[in-house]
Amino acid sequence: MNRTAVVTDPVFAMHDPGPYHPESPARARAIQCRLEADDLRTRLARLAPRAASQAEICRVHTPGYYRRVAATAGHTASLDPDTQTSVDSFRAAELAAGGLLALTEAVVRGEVRNGFALVRPPGHHAERDRAMGFCLFNNVAVAAEHALAALGLARVLILDWDLHHGNGSMHSFWERADVLYASTHQYPYYPGTGAVDEVGAGPGRGFSVNVPLPCGMGDAEYTAIFREIFAPVVAAYRPELILVSAGFDIFDGDPLGGMRVSPQGFAWLTSQVMEMAAVCQGRVVLTLEGGYHVEGQAESVAACLQALLGEPPGPPPPRAGVGQAGPILAAVKRVQGQFWKLG
């Protein structure tokens, strides 16, 4: 129960969208090398992924879409202008979703304390019936549905700090209150969703919390958003599990992004999530989304793992400095203040 677990497998480096594609196998290889570089390898429990079943995936995706992705097995295909498959992509996608399920099961059942599913392809853009933005199956949405349907939970939080808004994750639970989706993202930017007034509909109204950001946000701004927006929402919602769509394209220097988060900043974000998780027995599961500065991503993943292991993240960013985040914090508080008591 004291251990932090990781899910890794060589198959995640076998999904190959093609030469010069930013979501490359080098991402998985660099993370694996970083895990072997110091004592992290001896301190982490290793979980083998399992393949998610068609029934598990189709809690989120349509059977027709599942069959379309399955039909790519053994050859290359283009599912979307940005989303290509290779011979092993379907197998990697089954294991990416199933690896996150295996880790979620282990955390909910108390077999490990927390963990990180270091899987690819990523998932948060995948919609119910279509691939988008490098994503085949929506891993985090599949895990949230599994926690509700198979593990007996009643409320799950998805917290998404990827550079890009997780349109597929938000839309999966748009009209529901049993999954709360909270996101920081560069805006306006791909995929174009995630405006501050996108709050959900029907029974789900107020259960989508979007914090759209201009370029240039760094450690101080992100930690302020977590402290002033996400922490009070989590305290009020009281999820029984926190799933984090951990995208590292907010790293300072990522070729697709304009944010300025450092490895230490990622450690602080992870530590803040762990503090929020006091309401759910510390149940925190991270899953890999984007991140295209290969070395920066690997170092930042290590920083998150060290925080999950309980290591102090170092001196915090200035608490008072919110920089350019001030106006958007105010806008989010105006909109979400209808549903949550925010400071």
Secondary structure, DSSP 4 states (H G I P E B T S, - for coil): ---EEEE--GGGGT----TT-SS-THHHHHHHHHHTSSTHHHHEEEE---PPPHHHHTTTS-HHHHHHHHTTTTS-EEEETTEEE-TTHHHHHHHHHHHHHHHHHHHHTTSSSEEEE--SS--TT-BTTB-BTTBSS-HHHHHHHHHHHTS--S-EEEEE-SSS--HHHHHHTTT-SSEEEEEEEESS-TT----TT----GGGTT-EEEEEE-TT-BHHHHHHHIIIIIHHHHHHH--S-EEEEE--TTBTT-TT---BB-HHHHHHHHHHHHHHGGGGTT-EEEEE-----HHHHHHHHHHHHHHHTT----SPPPSS--TTHHHHHHHHHHHHTTTS---
